[in-house]
Amino acid sequence: MNTLFDVLVNDILSVFINPELLNVGIAGSAFTYLDIFKVLFVAVISYFVVWLFVLLPWKVCKKIMQYDKLKGGKH
């Protein structure tokens, strides 16, 4: 079974960029640019998923229910 990280990096990332291009080591470090790019890519995708499935529905529900009028907000 693939983890979410494997799916994001191996399947989705390869659509946008060739991972072999980033497989170059940073001077004096065990990290490669690919490792850093993977972490940043997963962070951005995670933020988008949280925004799409948590924050956006919350704002839409508040707008539909006219939350400001219910709690006595500005008219």
ABEGO torsion letter per residue (X at the ends): XBBAAAAAAAAAAAAABBAAAAABBBBGBABBAAAAAAAAAAAAAAAAAAAAAAAAAAAAAAAAAGAAAAAGBBX
